[in-house]
Amino acid sequence: MDADKVFKALADPTRRKLLDLLCERNGQPLGQLCENLGMARQSATQHLGILEEANLVNTVKRGREKLHFINPVPLHEVYERWVRKFETERLSLLHELKNELEGERS
């Protein structure tokens, strides 16, 4: 995994929206993704290219269409490397404390 490419791809809200769209319904063609984004094909293609370069999206040709599929493996690797190690009992306790304090202010 190239973490820099994954983080770069995830840094843009349009690319995160593309991943959300593919998570909702995997295997969408470019035209359908463009409709949901409200952007030109060329712009969407550039964003998809960055997602493909980060291995977050894979494509499969079906006739004249090119279908886009989310690849969750790099996201899982980011989770394992950067998020999971912080999931400790301390964070749970801090979260509970935050909720209690916010509840007292209400």
N, C-alpha and C positions, 0 to 999 in steps of 0.2 A: 504494500500500500504506500502510495505517495501522499503522506498526510498534508503536505502543503497544497497539493492540487485539490484535495477533498475540502480543506478549509477555505480555499479560494472559491471553489464552486458554491459552498454553502454560505459564503459571505453576502451573496447577492439575493435580495428578496424575490426577484423574478425567478431565479433558479430554484429557490426553495418552494415557490408556488408551483413550478413545473413538477418537482418531486411530490408535492401534495396531490396534484392532479393525477399523477401516475400511481400514487398510493391508493387513491380512490378508485381508479379504474386503469389497471395496467394494460399495456398494449395499444396505446392510442397512436393514430397517425398524426403527422405534423399539422394538417389542416384543423383537426379537432382541437389540438392543443392551442393553436393560434386563436381559435374562436373563444376559448375559455380565458385566454390571456388578454385578448383585445389588442394584439400586436401583429405586425407584418411577419410574413414567413421568414424573411431574411434575419430579422432580429431574433426570432424564436430559434432559428437554426444556429445562430451564434451561441446562444445560451445552452442549447442542447449539446453543441460541440464541446463546450467546457465541461458539462456534466459527463459526457462520454470520455473525455480525456482523463477525468478523475475516476472513471470506472463506476460512476453512480448510475449511469443509464446505458443500456445495451439496446441495439436495434436488430430487427429481423425483417428481411424483405418478404413481402407476401404479394406476389404479382407486381403491380406497379407501385404499391404502397410500401412504405417503410414504417414499421411499427416500433414504438419506443416502450421499453420495459425498465422499471426501476431495478437496480441491483443493490440489495440491502447490505451486502457483505462489507463494503468500505465503511458504512455507517456503524455497523457492529464493531468493526476494528477500532474506529474512533472512540466508540463507547468503552470498549475494553481498555484502551490505552489511556484515555483522557477523562472519562467520567466515572467509571466503576471504582477506581481507587479512592475516590472521594466519598463514595457511599458507605459511610461508617455510622456507627451508633451515635457519634458526636453530631453528625449532621441531622440525624433524626431528632436528637434532643434539642438542637438549636432551632429546628423547624417548629417543634412543639412549643418551645419558649416564645418564639416569634408570634405564633398563633394566640398564645395566652395573653401576651402583652398587647397585641392588636385588639383582642377581645375586650380587654379592660378599658381601652380608649373609646370604644364604641358606646 
